[in-house]
């Protein structure tokens, strides 16, 4: 009788490997901001339609993550942070990632169009296209402003959530998107200063490596100053109110002060204390965005009790 | 020598097959749920019932009334 030797069989991916292609951590931020965008919209949505809409946004975000991993497999192999991803580690074949990315993109956009409306589906398709093609294939390897412009794809989910409910774009959804868009540069570059990356080895032009940390500190301060009016403007729209304004004032002052400290420092001081100010600014940035959206959520949740917006004052 | 059929590969494939099964069940549940919600949101059944092939007593009564009205006028 013949022995069956399966030791030479190539690795076959499990469900967990495919799930890792979808970048679950990025997906969680996308789901949270899209959910707030949907919840604060003035048009009520059936809970099941809302669930399917948010699921489509999550799947679409995952699909763009899979397409990004397919395209960036060559540089992911080089960088320590990404070397353990499913494709560079050999657990998933590049062709599988491409197929999953394309299939889930089509599935999520079509289902969102059927479940909600064409505007929401178009915005999701645009988000996937922007992340996979404009950011991953074009900007990432060609300009140090890659994360600024590419950040638009991470900023659009609240606009999609709003569109799911209302079928339209309004000043509120534009401002929520602008908030994430303007927040991304100081958040990301604060991290880029204190994390030793090997983007240079992979040929990715990050601002810290092409222009140095001094210029990056200037950019952090510049984008932070531009972020403040966007954040405060939301307070005076239909989704804002005193709770949001209080949160925005406190956290803008805090984040501005953290970025100012980063801006004022030179490299010797920063290295002497292990980049303490940069680490602090990064942590503040995380809380800053999260609490802005929690405040918007609170304004909408308290409205039925008579405490939402400015009308109860 | 006996044929050894159990292998780590089989366990992984089993995991994947059950994963696909679960996704298919979720997909069916979503389509079913969406159908129920969308149909209920239509509200008045008379707005869409003429497009199906089910017997509709309400329509039949209406038709009879229409016929009797025509008979009376003659």
Interface residues (C-beta under 8 A of the other chain):
Chain A: X1 X2 X3 X4 X6 X9 X12 X13 X14 X15 X18 X46 X48 X49 X52 X55 X111 X114 X115
Chain B: X1 X2 X3 X4 X5 X7 X9 X12 X13 X15 X16 X19 X30 X33 X34 X37 X41
